[in-house]
Amino acid sequence: MYEIIRADKAEDQLRDIIYYIADDSGSIDTALKHLDKIEEAINRLKEFPNSGSIPRYSILKKQGYRVVIVEKHLIFYKANKKNKTVIIYAIVDGRGEYINLI
């Protein structure tokens, strides 16, 4: 099993996403359901750290990032076999230009 580590930036982005969904939908339950989906995807990386796709941007590929897609959100991470860690670097809306957010 791999240990999950989240960068502060990823935590901030996740919080902003959940607040936005709650505000936009008018439903805390909707926001919490989406949070659960994101958390499930992240927790799966403990057992399957390489299950994410290789990003389409070559600069992200070269830097060793992988990406997990949860509905319209992208979770960018790197897995380290030696240390058995998965570091979550960013959680962004995939509909926008995200390369500079990581």
C-alpha positions as CSV (number, residue, x, y, z in Angstrom):
1,M,0.0,0.0,0.0
2,Y,1.2,3.5,-0.9
3,E,0.9,6.5,1.4
4,I,-1.2,9.4,0.0
5,I,0.3,12.9,0.5
6,R,-1.5,16.0,-0.5
7,A,0.2,19.2,-1.4
8,D,-1.3,22.3,0.2
9,K,-2.2,23.6,-3.2
10,A,-4.3,20.5,-3.9
11,E,-6.1,20.8,-0.6
12,D,-6.9,24.4,-1.3
13,Q,-8.2,23.5,-4.8
14,L,-10.3,20.7,-3.5
15,R,-11.9,23.0,-0.9
16,D,-12.6,25.6,-3.5
17,I,-14.2,23.0,-5.8
18,I,-16.5,21.8,-3.0
19,Y,-17.5,25.3,-2.0
20,Y,-18.2,26.2,-5.6
21,I,-20.4,23.1,-6.1
22,A,-22.3,23.8,-2.9
23,D,-22.8,27.4,-3.9
24,D,-23.7,26.7,-7.5
25,S,-26.0,23.8,-6.8
26,G,-27.5,25.3,-3.6
27,S,-27.0,21.8,-2.0
28,I,-24.4,20.8,0.5
29,D,-25.3,17.2,-0.2
30,T,-24.4,17.5,-3.8
31,A,-21.0,19.0,-2.9
32,L,-20.4,16.2,-0.4
33,K,-21.3,13.5,-2.9
34,H,-18.8,14.9,-5.3
35,L,-16.2,15.2,-2.5
36,D,-16.8,11.5,-1.8
37,K,-16.2,10.6,-5.4
38,I,-12.9,12.5,-5.4
39,E,-11.8,10.9,-2.1
40,E,-12.6,7.4,-3.4
41,A,-10.5,8.0,-6.5
42,I,-7.6,9.3,-4.4
43,N,-7.9,6.4,-2.0
44,R,-7.8,3.9,-4.9
45,L,-4.3,5.1,-5.6
46,K,-3.1,3.5,-2.4
47,E,-3.4,0.1,-4.0
48,F,-3.2,1.1,-7.7
49,P,-0.8,4.0,-7.9
50,N,-0.3,3.7,-11.7
51,S,-3.9,3.5,-12.5
52,G,-4.1,7.1,-13.7
53,S,-3.6,8.1,-17.3
54,I,-0.6,9.9,-18.7
55,P,-1.5,13.6,-19.2
56,R,-1.9,14.9,-22.8
57,Y,0.6,17.8,-22.3
58,S,4.2,16.6,-23.0
59,I,5.7,18.8,-20.3
60,L,3.5,17.0,-17.7
61,K,4.4,13.6,-19.1
62,K,8.1,14.4,-19.0
63,Q,7.8,15.5,-15.3
64,G,6.2,12.1,-14.4
65,Y,2.7,13.3,-13.7
66,R,-0.3,11.0,-14.0
67,V,-4.0,12.1,-13.9
68,V,-7.2,10.6,-12.6
69,I,-10.4,11.9,-14.0
70,V,-13.5,12.3,-11.7
71,E,-16.3,13.7,-13.8
72,K,-15.0,17.1,-14.9
73,H,-12.2,17.3,-12.4
74,L,-8.6,16.2,-12.9
75,I,-6.4,14.9,-10.1
76,F,-2.7,15.3,-10.9
77,Y,-0.2,13.2,-9.0
78,K,3.1,11.4,-9.0
79,A,3.8,7.9,-7.6
80,N,7.1,7.1,-6.1
81,K,7.8,3.3,-6.0
82,K,10.9,3.7,-3.9
83,N,9.2,5.6,-1.1
84,K,5.8,4.0,-1.7
85,T,4.1,7.4,-1.8
86,V,1.6,9.1,-4.0
87,I,1.7,12.9,-3.9
88,I,-1.4,14.7,-5.1
89,Y,-0.2,18.0,-6.6
90,A,-3.4,19.5,-8.1
91,I,-7.1,19.0,-8.4
92,V,-8.5,21.2,-11.2
93,D,-11.5,21.6,-13.5
94,G,-10.6,19.9,-16.7
95,R,-12.7,22.2,-18.8
96,G,-10.2,25.1,-18.3
97,E,-6.6,25.6,-19.2
98,Y,-4.9,23.9,-16.3
99,I,-1.2,23.4,-17.2
100,N,-0.2,26.6,-15.3
101,L,-2.1,25.5,-12.2
102,I,0.1,22.6,-11.4
